[in-house]
Amino acid sequence: MSAKTTEILDWEPPMPPTNLIFDDDEPLETNRHRIAMNTLIRSLQQAWRDRIPLHCLCI
């Protein structure tokens, strides 16, 4: 093996930082936001209910 190939094989990705902020005590979604998301999901399900699933088209 060449030196470049050995260098590539020995490479390891750097570790991600461990001191990132992950919680600021505020909820990510309000109740109003969740209701809006549910409404959107239900409306898309109704709009797409008559579509043929893609897995049925594969032969």
C-alpha positions in Angstrom: 0.0 0.0 0.0 1.1 3.5 -0.6 1.6 6.0 2.1 -1.6 7.9 1.0 -3.7 4.7 1.2 -2.4 4.0 4.7 -3.1 7.6 5.7 -6.7 7.3 4.5 -7.3 3.9 6.3 -5.9 5.3 9.6 -8.2 8.4 9.5 -10.9 8.7 12.2 -13.6 11.4 12.3 -13.2 13.9 15.1 -15.4 13.6 18.1 -18.3 16.0 18.2 -18.3 18.6 21.0 -19.9 17.5 24.2 -20.6 21.0 25.7 -23.5 21.9 23.4 -26.7 23.4 24.8 -29.5 20.9 24.4 -32.2 22.3 26.7 -33.3 25.9 27.5 -36.4 24.8 29.6 -38.7 26.0 26.8 -40.9 23.4 25.1 -40.2 23.0 21.4 -43.8 23.0 20.4 -46.8 24.8 21.9 -50.2 23.2 22.0 -51.4 25.5 19.2 -48.4 24.4 17.0 -49.1 20.7 17.6 -52.8 21.2 16.7 -51.7 22.9 13.4 -49.3 20.0 12.7 -52.1 17.5 13.3 -54.5 19.4 11.0 -51.9 19.5 8.2 -51.1 15.8 8.6 -54.8 14.9 8.5 -55.5 17.1 5.5 -52.6 15.5 3.6 -53.8 12.0 4.4 -57.3 12.9 3.1 -55.9 14.5 -0.1 -53.6 11.5 -0.8 -56.1 8.7 0.2 -57.0 7.8 -3.4 -53.4 7.6 -4.6 -51.9 4.3 -5.6 -48.9 3.5 -3.3 -45.6 3.4 -5.1 -44.8 -0.1 -3.8 -47.8 -1.3 -5.8 -46.4 0.0 -9.0 -43.2 -2.0 -8.8 -43.3 -5.2 -10.6 
